Amino acid sequence: MTEKAHSSRRRNGENRYATCQDFLRIFDEDMHGLYQLSFLLTGDRQKGQRCFVAGIEDCAKENRVFREWARVWAKRVIVENAIRELQPRRCHSSSSALLPTVFSHKQPSSGASGHFDVDAVLELADFRRFVFVLCVLERYREHECALLLGCSASEVREARTQAIEELAKFRPTGFDRYEGRELGGWAEAFKL
């Protein structure tokens, strides 16, 4: 292969990778969403800001990430920074029975955060909050979440179920949208 052909191929191949400018554009375009992810994971504004800024700095370094994957990579860097910051660990508890998979798996929601109150999500224990944000809001698969958090898929399932149970019990002060309504079939079946 001639030197000219080799250098042309190398230049074209390098164009497939995200540059510092690509990542800065991603953070600029989706600043609110990426910061919200960082804040929800950490549960604290200052820690969230630190993880968000560290995510920008980490992504601004030259990474060998395909341009098409740059947005996903930016989220992943924020998640990893939040994990390093808080080191969420599963708290062992003698929790109640788990909700059936049909209730806790692929539950339809409207929008990225569904119908969950942000304050209620922030009140979850660190491990449950991480699992809820990653599995429910960000739609990570159980095994991906387990690998990131250094636990088993069954621990992720249990934490997700417990988080959903806690969030289902949360009622903002002065507001009860279900007051005066009969319980539906699902709620009665699970005694929520």
C-alpha positions in Angstrom: 0.0 0.0 0.0 1.4 3.4 -0.9 2.0 6.0 1.7 -0.6 8.3 0.2 -3.4 5.6 0.2 -2.4 4.6 3.8 -2.6 8.2 5.1 -5.9 8.8 3.3 -7.4 5.7 4.9 -6.2 6.8 8.3 -7.7 10.2 7.9 -11.1 8.8 6.8 -11.0 6.3 9.7 -10.3 9.0 12.2 -13.2 11.1 10.9 -15.5 8.3 12.3 -14.4 9.0 15.8 -15.9 11.8 18.0 -13.7 14.8 18.6 -13.4 17.1 21.6 -15.7 19.5 19.6 -18.3 16.8 19.1 -18.5 16.1 22.8 -18.6 19.8 23.7 -21.5 20.2 21.2 -23.3 17.2 22.8 -22.9 18.7 26.3 -24.1 22.1 25.0 -27.1 20.7 23.2 -28.3 18.4 26.0 -26.9 20.3 29.0 -30.2 20.1 31.0 -30.7 16.4 30.4 -27.2 15.4 31.2 -27.1 17.6 34.3 -30.4 16.2 35.4 -29.0 12.7 35.0 -26.0 13.6 37.2 -28.2 15.3 39.8 -30.7 12.4 40.0 -27.9 9.9 40.4 -26.0 11.8 43.1 -29.1 13.2 44.8 -27.2 16.4 45.6 -26.6 19.6 43.6 -22.9 20.0 44.4 -22.1 16.4 43.7 -24.2 16.5 40.6 -22.3 19.5 39.4 -18.9 17.9 40.1 -19.9 14.7 38.2 -21.3 16.8 35.3 -18.1 19.0 35.0 -15.9 15.9 35.4 -18.0 14.3 32.5 -17.3 17.3 30.3 -13.6 17.1 31.1 -13.4 13.4 30.6 -15.1 13.6 27.3 -13.1 16.5 26.1 -10.0 14.3 26.3 -9.3 12.5 23.1 -11.4 9.3 23.2 -11.6 6.6 20.6 -15.4 6.6 20.5 -17.3 6.3 17.3 -19.1 9.6 16.5 -22.5 7.8 16.5 -21.9 6.6 20.1 -20.7 9.9 21.5 -24.0 10.9 23.1 -24.3 7.5 24.8 -20.6 7.7 25.9 -21.2 11.1 27.5 -24.1 9.7 29.6 -21.9 6.7 30.5 -19.1 8.9 31.7 -21.5 10.8 33.9 -22.9 7.6 35.3 -19.3 6.3 36.0 -18.4 9.6 37.7 -21.5 9.5 39.9 -20.7 5.9 40.9 -17.1 6.9 41.8 -18.4 9.9 43.7 -21.0 8.0 45.8 -19.9 4.3 45.6 -23.5 3.1 46.0 -23.7 -0.2 47.7 -26.7 -2.4 48.3 -28.0 -2.3 51.8 -29.1 -5.7 52.9 -32.6 -5.7 54.3 -35.2 -8.3 55.1 -37.5 -6.6 52.6 -41.1 -7.6 51.8 -42.0 -9.8 48.9 -41.1 -8.5 45.4 -43.7 -7.2 43.0 -44.3 -9.5 40.1 -42.1 -9.0 37.0 -45.1 -7.9 35.0 -45.5 -4.8 37.2 -41.9 -3.8 37.5 -40.6 -4.7 34.1 -41.1 -2.4 31.1 -43.8 -0.4 32.7 -45.0 2.3 30.3 -44.4 5.8 31.3 -45.0 9.2 29.8 -41.8 11.1 29.1 -38.3 10.4 30.4 -39.3 10.6 34.1 -42.7 9.1 33.8 -45.0 10.0 36.7 -42.4 9.9 39.5 -41.9 12.9 41.7 -38.3 14.1 41.7 -38.3 14.7 45.5 -39.4 11.1 46.0 -36.6 9.8 43.7 -34.1 11.9 45.6 -35.2 10.4 48.9 -34.4 6.9 47.8 -31.3 5.3 49.3 -28.3 5.7 47.0 -28.3 2.2 45.6 -32.0 2.1 45.0 -31.9 5.6 43.4 -29.0 4.5 41.1 -30.9 1.4 40.1 -34.1 3.3 39.5 -32.5 6.0 37.5 -30.5 3.6 35.4 -33.0 0.8 34.8 -36.3 2.7 34.8 -35.5 6.2 33.6 -32.4 5.5 31.4 -33.6 2.0 30.4 -30.4 0.2 31.1 -30.7 -3.5 31.1 -30.4 -5.3 34.4 -27.1 -6.9 33.6 -25.6 -3.6 32.4 -26.7 -1.9 35.7 -25.3 -4.8 37.7 -21.9 -4.6 35.9 -21.7 -0.9 36.6 -22.7 -1.2 40.2 -20.7 -4.3 40.9 -23.6 -6.5 42.1 -25.8 -9.2 40.7 -28.8 -8.9 38.4 -31.1 -10.2 41.2 -29.9 -7.4 43.5 -30.7 -4.9 40.8 -34.2 -6.4 40.3 -34.8 -6.3 44.1 -33.6 -2.7 44.4 -35.7 -1.6 41.4 -38.8 -3.3 42.9 -38.1 -1.7 46.3 -37.6 1.7 44.7 -40.9 1.4 42.8 -42.7 0.3 46.0 -41.3 3.3 47.8 -42.2 5.7 45.0 -45.7 4.3 44.8 -46.2 5.2 48.5 -44.9 8.7 48.1 -47.6 11.4 48.2 -46.6 15.0 47.8 -48.0 17.1 50.6 -51.4 18.5 50.0 -52.0 16.4 46.9 -53.6 13.0 46.4 -54.6 12.4 42.8 -56.1 9.0 43.7 -58.2 10.2 46.7 -61.8 9.0 46.4 -61.1 6.5 43.5 -61.5 2.8 43.7 -58.4 0.8 43.5 -57.8 -0.8 40.1 -57.3 -4.5 39.5 -53.5 -4.2 39.6 -53.3 -2.1 42.8 -55.8 -4.4 44.6 -54.0 -7.5 43.5 -50.7 -6.2 45.0 -52.3 -4.4 47.9 -50.5 -1.1 47.2 
